Amino acid sequence: MLRGGSVTACGTPWSGKSDLNINAEFPLRGICILGRSSTNHIEPVSADAAVYSLLDQTLRPEDPSEMAALLSCIDKAVSLVRVWRMGCNISTEAAQMAYDAMSGK
């Protein structure tokens, strides 16, 4: 959700089968586009490249004005929040690498 000059991540009150839900809102500090890889790597993504990657993860409306609104929302979000692309395996090292890179440590 875009609010003024920030992006907010919103939880859901519905848990499905995992019961790991929380109905809360938090400032979004980063987006990580994940992919499988035999080696762990993470790098920042330009705003232009991020728009295409994020658009691939959305339901795209058929109505042209709604599509324009979606593109505007994604474009605004990537201008406010850093985006990374990460290739990883399921190791603890991958999680630590993501944390270190995205938190600036």
PyMOL commands that set and color helices and strands:
alter all, ss='L'
color gray80, all
select helices_A, chain A and resi 47-55+64-80+92-103
alter helices_A, ss='H'
color red, helices_A
select strands_A, chain A and resi 2-3+6-10+25-27+30-36+41-44+82-88
alter strands_A, ss='S'
color yellow, strands_A
deselect
rebuild
show_as cartoon
